[in-house]
């Protein structure tokens, strides 16, 4: 389990969400909820706004608790070879998807450059909070990856009002017959203190994707 994955979800992992959540929210929590809704609106996420407006009082309190560091979802994150995967803790969910080109048959086999990508996102009651993506282009020959052509590291979504997220290239290489692209994701999270100030913490980790010499997705995730 990487510190980065932990940071995206809550800044620190290995603790379960509180079994009971009060329905009233504090002033910092109310501000975080309002800013979260504004972020969804600014990103044009009309479906997310509608789902947010439909949350009941307990769900709003739980989401607010997450934003200020009082509620921590429990996920066992890491790498996976599957192209889709979702882990849930109540209304919280951490998901991933991955893909290779839609080109098929002889055209795909003949191509000397392949592309694979993987992305992971964190959500609450179906509302996407954060999402990061790695996309890798690489050359192949004789059924083996030979060199990396290019790759990108992107923050596809960050509507979290108490976190800033950046993703930058951490390295790419050939491993056996596969190609690997790695991104360093840095998450800076804030939480209110009893003294009316905010305490900030920074975590980082590696998000990666691996493609085979035939152009298929092999694995991806966090490490």
C-alpha positions in Angstrom: 0.0 0.0 0.0 1.5 3.3 -1.0 1.6 6.5 1.0 0.3 8.3 -2.1 -2.8 6.2 -2.4 -3.4 6.8 1.3 -3.0 10.6 0.8 -5.6 10.7 -2.0 -8.1 8.9 0.0 -7.5 10.7 3.3 -4.0 11.6 3.9 -3.4 8.5 6.1 -4.7 4.9 5.6 -5.2 1.9 7.8 -8.1 3.2 9.9 -11.8 2.4 9.3 -14.5 5.0 8.9 -16.3 5.8 12.1 -19.3 3.5 12.6 -21.6 6.4 13.6 -21.6 9.9 12.3 -23.4 12.9 13.8 -25.7 14.7 11.5 -24.7 18.2 12.6 -21.6 19.8 11.0 -19.2 22.3 12.3 -18.4 25.7 10.7 -15.2 24.3 8.9 -17.2 21.3 7.7 -20.0 23.4 6.4 -17.4 25.5 4.5 -15.8 22.4 3.1 -19.1 21.1 1.8 -20.0 24.4 0.2 -16.6 24.6 -1.5 -16.9 21.0 -2.7 -20.3 21.8 -4.3 -18.8 24.9 -5.9 -15.9 22.9 -7.3 -18.4 20.4 -8.8 -20.3 23.2 -10.4 -17.1 24.8 -11.8 -16.1 21.5 -13.4 -19.4 21.1 -15.1 -20.2 17.9 -13.1 -24.0 18.3 -13.2 -24.5 14.7 -12.2 -22.2 15.1 -9.2 -24.1 18.3 -8.1 -27.4 16.5 -8.4 -26.1 13.5 -6.3 -24.6 16.0 -3.7 -27.9 17.8 -3.4 -29.6 14.5 -2.8 -27.4 13.5 0.2 -29.2 13.1 3.5 -28.0 14.8 6.7 -26.0 11.8 7.8 -24.2 11.4 4.5 -23.3 15.1 4.4 -21.9 14.9 7.9 -19.8 11.8 7.0 -18.5 13.5 3.8 -17.7 16.7 5.8 -15.9 14.6 8.3 -13.7 13.1 5.6 -12.8 16.6 4.3 -11.6 17.7 7.7 -9.8 14.5 8.5 -12.2 13.1 11.1 -13.5 10.2 8.9 -11.1 7.8 7.2 -12.3 5.1 4.7 -10.5 1.8 4.9 -9.1 0.4 1.6 -6.4 -2.1 0.7 -4.9 -0.3 -2.2 -2.0 -1.4 -4.4 -1.4 -2.9 -7.8 -3.8 -5.0 -9.8 -3.8 -6.8 -13.1 -7.5 -6.4 -13.6 -8.8 -3.6 -15.9 -11.6 -2.7 -13.5 -11.8 -2.8 -9.7 -13.8 -1.1 -7.0 -13.3 -1.2 -3.3 -16.0 0.2 -1.0 -16.3 1.3 2.6 -19.9 2.4 3.1 -20.6 5.3 0.7 -16.9 5.7 0.0 -15.4 4.0 -3.0 -11.9 3.7 -4.6 -12.0 2.5 -8.2 -9.8 2.0 -11.2 -10.1 1.3 -14.9 -7.5 0.6 -17.6 -7.5 0.0 -21.3 -5.4 -0.6 -24.4 -6.2 0.7 -27.9 -9.5 -0.2 -29.5 -7.7 -1.1 -32.8 -8.1 -4.8 -33.4 -6.8 -7.7 -35.4 -4.1 -7.2 -38.0 -4.0 -3.5 -37.6 -3.1 -3.7 -33.9 -0.6 -6.6 -34.5 1.1 -4.6 -37.2 1.4 -1.4 -35.2 4.9 -0.6 -33.9 3.7 1.8 -31.2 1.2 0.8 -28.5 -0.7 2.7 -25.9 -2.1 1.7 -22.6 -3.5 3.8 -19.7 -4.8 3.4 -16.2 -6.7 5.7 -13.9 -7.9 5.6 -10.3 -10.6 7.7 -8.7 -12.1 8.2 -5.2 -15.8 8.9 -4.8 -18.6 9.3 -2.2 -22.1 8.1 -3.0 -21.2 8.1 -6.7 -19.8 11.7 -6.6 -16.2 11.7 -8.0 -13.8 13.6 -5.7 -10.4 12.9 -7.2 -9.0 11.1 -10.3 -5.5 10.6 -11.6 -4.4 9.0 -14.8 -1.2 7.5 -16.4 -1.1 7.1 -20.2 1.9 5.3 -21.9 3.0 5.1 -25.5 5.8 2.7 -26.4 7.5 0.9 -29.2 7.3 -2.9 -29.8 9.1 -5.4 -32.0 8.8 -9.2 -32.1 6.1 -9.2 -29.4 8.3 -7.3 -27.0 8.3 -3.7 -25.8 11.6 -2.1 -26.9 11.4 1.6 -25.7 9.1 4.2 -24.4 8.0 6.8 -26.8 6.2 9.1 -24.4 3.8 9.1 -21.4 1.6 11.5 -19.5 0.7 12.1 -15.9 -2.6 14.0 -15.3 -4.9 14.9 -12.5 -8.2 14.4 -14.2 -10.3 15.6 -11.3 -9.8 17.2 -7.9 -12.9 18.6 -6.3 -11.6 18.1 -2.8 -11.7 21.5 -1.1 -9.0 20.5 1.5 -6.4 19.0 -0.8 -4.2 19.9 -3.7 -2.9 17.2 -6.0 -0.1 17.2 -8.6 1.2 14.5 -10.8 4.6 14.5 -12.6 6.8 12.1 -14.5 8.8 9.8 -12.2 10.4 7.6 -14.9 9.7 5.0 -17.6 11.5 1.9 -18.6 11.4 -1.6 -20.1 11.0 -4.5 -17.8 11.3 -7.9 -19.5 9.0 -7.7 -22.5 6.8 -5.0 -21.0 6.9 -1.2 -20.8 6.3 0.8 -17.6 5.4 4.4 -17.0 5.5 5.9 -13.5 4.1 9.2 -12.1 4.8 10.8 -8.8 1.6 12.0 -7.3 1.9 14.6 -4.4 -1.1 15.3 -2.2 -1.1 18.2 0.3 -4.0 18.0 2.7 -5.3 20.4 5.3 -7.4 19.9 8.5 -8.7 22.4 11.0 -7.2 22.6 14.5 -8.9 23.4 17.8 -7.2 26.8 17.6 -8.9 27.9 14.4 -5.9 27.3 12.2 -5.3 24.6 9.6 -2.7 21.9 9.9 -1.2 20.8 6.6 0.5 17.4 5.7 2.1 16.2 2.5 2.3 12.7 1.1 3.5 11.3 -2.1 3.7 8.0 -4.0 4.0 6.3 -7.4 1.1 5.6 -9.7 2.0 3.4 -12.6 0.8 1.5 -15.7 2.4 -1.5 -17.5 1.9 -2.5 -21.1 2.9 -5.7 -22.9 4.7 -6.3 -26.1 1.4 -7.1 -27.8 -0.2 -3.9 -26.7 -2.3 -5.2 -23.8 -2.7 -3.8 -20.3 -0.7 -5.8 -17.8 -1.0 -4.1 -14.5 -1.2 -0.7 -12.8 -2.0 1.0 -9.5 0.0 2.4 -6.7 3.4 1.6 -5.1 
